[in-house]
Amino acid sequence: MRVTTKGQVTIPQHIREKLGITPATEVDFVEEEGRIFLVKQKGKKAVTRKFAKLRGVATVKMTTDEIMALTRADR
């Protein structure tokens, strides 16, 4: 594996899949006893994934104006 002039490397796909590293996942580099480890930060992307599952799920066939009228109707 080669480091680019910007200090970047590509994490192999099988490792990204195994660790659940997707675009925008936060990672850290940890040094222990002269070795460097890549560590996925916990909890940084969990909230985003929860909402991503719901993307495109709405089935309401109403216009924006109809929804606004419902939410602003006198109660």
C-alpha positions as CSV (number, residue, x, y, z in Angstrom):
1,M,0.0,0.0,0.0
2,R,1.3,3.4,-0.9
3,V,0.8,6.7,0.8
4,T,-0.1,9.6,-1.5
5,T,1.6,13.0,-1.4
6,K,-1.4,14.2,0.7
7,G,-0.7,11.5,3.2
8,Q,-3.7,9.4,2.1
9,V,-4.1,5.6,1.8
10,T,-7.0,3.5,0.6
11,I,-8.5,1.2,3.2
12,P,-9.0,-2.2,1.4
13,Q,-12.7,-2.9,0.7
14,H,-12.8,-6.2,2.7
15,I,-11.6,-4.3,5.8
16,R,-14.1,-1.4,5.3
17,E,-16.9,-4.0,5.0
18,K,-15.7,-6.0,8.0
19,L,-15.5,-2.9,10.2
20,G,-18.6,-1.1,8.8
21,I,-16.6,1.8,7.6
22,T,-18.6,3.8,5.1
23,P,-18.1,7.3,3.7
24,A,-18.1,10.0,6.5
25,T,-17.3,7.4,9.2
26,E,-15.0,8.9,11.8
27,V,-11.7,7.0,12.5
28,D,-8.7,7.6,14.7
29,F,-5.1,6.5,14.5
30,V,-3.8,5.0,17.8
31,E,-0.1,4.4,18.5
32,E,0.8,1.5,20.8
33,E,4.3,0.1,21.4
34,G,5.6,1.6,18.1
35,R,2.6,0.3,16.0
36,I,-0.2,2.4,14.5
37,F,-3.8,1.1,14.5
38,L,-6.8,2.5,12.7
39,V,-9.8,2.5,15.0
40,K,-13.4,3.3,14.0
41,Q,-14.9,5.8,16.4
42,K,-18.0,4.5,18.1
43,G,-21.4,6.2,17.9
44,K,-20.3,8.9,15.4
45,K,-22.4,7.6,12.5
46,A,-25.1,5.6,14.3
47,V,-27.7,8.3,14.3
48,T,-27.1,9.0,10.6
49,R,-27.6,5.4,9.7
50,K,-30.9,5.2,11.6
51,F,-32.3,8.0,9.5
52,A,-30.8,6.7,6.3
53,K,-33.0,3.6,6.6
54,L,-36.1,5.8,6.5
55,R,-35.1,7.8,3.5
56,G,-37.7,7.5,0.8
57,V,-40.1,5.6,3.0
58,A,-42.9,8.1,3.3
59,T,-46.0,7.0,1.4
60,V,-48.3,10.0,1.9
61,K,-49.7,11.2,-1.4
62,M,-50.3,14.7,-0.3
63,T,-49.0,18.0,-1.7
64,T,-46.9,20.3,0.4
65,D,-49.8,22.7,0.6
66,E,-52.1,20.0,1.9
67,I,-49.6,18.9,4.6
68,M,-49.1,22.5,5.6
69,A,-52.9,23.0,5.9
70,L,-53.1,20.0,8.2
71,T,-50.3,21.0,10.4
72,R,-51.5,24.6,10.7
73,A,-55.2,23.8,11.1
74,D,-57.0,25.3,14.1
75,R,-57.3,22.8,16.9
